[in-house]
Amino acid sequence: MAARSAILNVMTRAAEKAGKAILRDFGEVEHLQVSRKGPSDFVSAADQKAERIVREELQKARPDFGLLLEETGEIKGKDASHRFIVDPLDGTTNFLHGLPHWAISIALEREGEIIAGVVYEPVHDEMFWAEKGAGAFLNHTRLRVSSRRQLADSLIATGIPFRGHGNAPVFLQQLEALMGQVAGIRRWGAASLDLAYTAAGRFDGFFEADLKPWDMAAGLLLVTEAGGFVSEIGPGKSPLASGSILAANANLHSHLAVVLRNAGKPKVAPAEKPKA
């Protein structure tokens, strides 16, 4: 196993500390104080606690680095070239309903490029981590994306637009185009874990639009370091900027891209052969 760098050790410790703290709250979700941020978008006491812990741990170790936090927003640092991107509780709605599928996601960006990332799932104590050029790992095991080559054999993850978020008509066209060609489609409600599972080969691919940088910053590095390919759903290559992401192994990525990009477009009938 590759040795973790000092900065990755800082990130994993912060994620573990936050995860253990809010895991205690998980069994008492009915007692949590919850306020609405917007339609179907909740912020909980656990969210705020996790973000506070992560922020304190990161700032203690790297006080000059900037931060981009889901709840607090952006905090400028003296070192303008480095920024942590943090989702303190990805899968908040799952958490609040007692569903054991949520995670803490922390990425480190250097001059616009993600160079380190961790996605920690506390319920099963699964730490997904990666560094640029050093591979991706689950705890102590190296990760590789799946080797499937056919859509018909593939299990694909996605995120479904919900109240106030996403473009439902476009998504439904994509879903209709895809569901007849794959073995199955899953919507688990935590993009960081969808990407981590894609890196681990549990999912063969993942796509979603209307995401925020903290939803996918760590996960996209996990996929690429596990040998996968990441782009926008469309032809662009900057998911962090657009909020649109398509991740899969190199074999399936192009097939998925064609299906999703052509979804809803009228099929062109083949031209008739001229009569002899």
N, C-alpha and C positions, 0 to 999 in steps of 0.2 A: 504494500500500500504506500502511496506517496505520502510524504510527511506534510502536514498542514503548516502553512506559513504562520508567522506571528499574528498577522492581521486576520487570517481566517480563524485562528484560535479565539481571538477577541469576538468575532462574529458568532461563532458557535456557542461560546459561553453566554453571550447576551441572549441568544435565542433559547437556550436551555433554561436560563434563569427565568425568563419571561414565561416560557411554556410551563414550567413547574408551578409558578405562581398562579396562573389562570386555570391550570388543571384542577386546582382545589375548588375553583368556582364552578367548574363544569358540572359537577354533581348537584349543584344548587342553583340551576339556571332560573328556577321560578322565583328566586329571591333577589336576583340581580336588578339593579335600578337601570332602566332602559329609557332612552329618549330618542325621538325620531330625528334623523338628519334630513330625511326626504322620503318620498314614496318608496316603500319597501327597502329602505336603506337605514339600518339601525346603528347606533353607537351604544355600546354597553360599558358598564363599569369595568368589565374585563378588558375590553379594547383599550381603554384609557390607562389601566394599570399596566398592561403589557407594553404599550408605547412608552410610558414613563420609564419602565425598567430598561428597555432596549436603549432608549436615548441616553440614560444615565451611564450605562455600561460603555456605550460607544464613545460618548464624549469624554469619559474618564480616560479611556485608552488613546483616543485620537482627538484631542480637544480642538484642533484647527480644521478638521474636516467638516464640510457642510453636510446637511441632512435634508432629505425629502421624505416626510412622514405623512401617512394617510390622514391622520386626525389633525395634526398640528400644521401641516403644510411645509414650506421650505424654510430652512434655517441656513443662512449664509455662513460660511466658514472663512477663516483667514487664508486657508489653503484652497484656492479657487479651482484647483485641478482635481480634487477628490471630493466625492459626495456619496454618503450612504443613502440607499433607497429602501424604505422600510414599510412593510405591511405588518402591523403588530398582531393582527388576528384576521387572516384570510379565511373566509367561510363563517363570518359572523352570524348569518342567518341559521346555518347548521348548528353552530354553538348554542344559539338561543333556543333552538328547538330540541336540544339534547342529542343531536346527531354527531357521532364521533368522527367527524371528517373536517378538520380545520388545521391551520398551520400558522407559524410565524415565518415570514420571509424577509431576508436581509440581503441586499446586494451592495457591492462597492463599485462605483463608477469612477474611472480615471480618464479625464479629458474626453468625456463622452462615450467611453467604451466600458462595458461591464467586465471587470477583471476577477471578481470573486462573488460567490453567492451561496447562501444556505437557505434551505427550506426545512423547518423542523416541525414534525408532526408528533406532539407530545403523547397522545393517547396510546400509540404503539411504540413510542420512543424511537422514531425513525428520523435520523438526521441525514438529509440529502445535502451534499456539498460539492463545490467545484471551484477550481481556479483556472484562469486562462492558461492554456497550454499544458496543464497538469492532469487533466482527466476529471471525471465525475465519479462520486462515490455515494453509497448508502451505508452509513456507519463505517464499517471497515471493508466493504465489498465494492469492487470497481463496477461501474455501470456501463452497459451498452444498450443502445436502442435496439428494438426488435429487428429481425432479419426478414420479416415477411415481405413478399414482393407483389402480392395480389390483393387488390381491394376486397375481393370476396372473402378473404381469410382474416380481414383486419377488424380490430375493435377501435373505434374512434371516439374521442371525448370532445365535448363542446360545452358552450355556455348558452343558455336560452335567454333571449331578451325578456325583461320583466318590467313591471310598472315603472314608467319614467326612464327606462334605459334601453338602448338598442333599437334596431330597426327590424321589427317583427316581420313585415312582408318579405324583406330580403332574406332573412334567416329561414323562413318557411320555404322559400324557393330553394335555398341551399339544402335544407333538410330533405325535401322531396327528391331532389336530384341525387342525393347521396345515399339515402337509406335503402334503396333498392340494390345498391352495389356493394355494401359492406356487411360483415358478419354481425355488427351491432354498433349502436351509438349510445353513449352514456353522458349524463349531465349530473355531476357530483357537487357543483357549487363552490369550488375553490380552485381558481386558475393556477395558482402556484403549485398545488398538488397535482393537477392535471398534467402540467409540464414535467414535474418530477417523476410522475408515473410513466410518462412518455420516455423520459431518459432511461428509466429502469426497464423498459420493454413491457410494462403492464398494459399500457395503451400503445397502439401502433401509430397514432397521430392525434393531434388536438388542433382545433380552430375556434376562434372567438373574435368578435369585434367589440368595440366600445370599452376596451380595457384601459386601465391607468398604468403608469410605469411601475408602481409598486406591486401590481398584480402579477407581473411577468418578468421583472428584471432579473431576479435570481434564477427563475425557472428556465429562461431562454438560454442562459449560460450552461445550466445542467444538460440541456438537450444537445447543444453543440459540442460540449466536451465529452458527451457520451456517443458521439459520432453521428448525430442527427443534423437536420437542416432546418433553419428557421427563416421565415420571411413574413411579409404581410400576406393576407389572403389574396389581395390583388398583386400586381406585378412589382410593387415596391419592396425594399429590403430593410425598412426601418420600423419595426413594430413598436418600439418605444415612443417614436414620434407620432405614429398614426393611431395607435391603440388597436390595431388589427394584427392578428398573429395566426400563422399556420406552421405547425411543427410536426415533423415526421422523420422517418429514416429517408435516406437519399432515394431509395427505390419508389416509395409511396408518395413522396412529397409532390412530385410533378403530376402524378395521376390525380391526387386530391386537388391540386391547384386548378387543373383543367375542369374538373367537375364543378368546383365551387365558383369559379370565375364565369363559367357558362350557364350557371343556374338561372333559369327564368328567361334566357334568351330564346327567341324562336329558332326552331331547327330548320336548317336550310335543306330543302329537298334536293336530291342529286339531279344534276342536269340530265335531260333525256338525250339518249344517243341519237344522232341524226339518222334518219332512215336512209337505207341504201337506195 
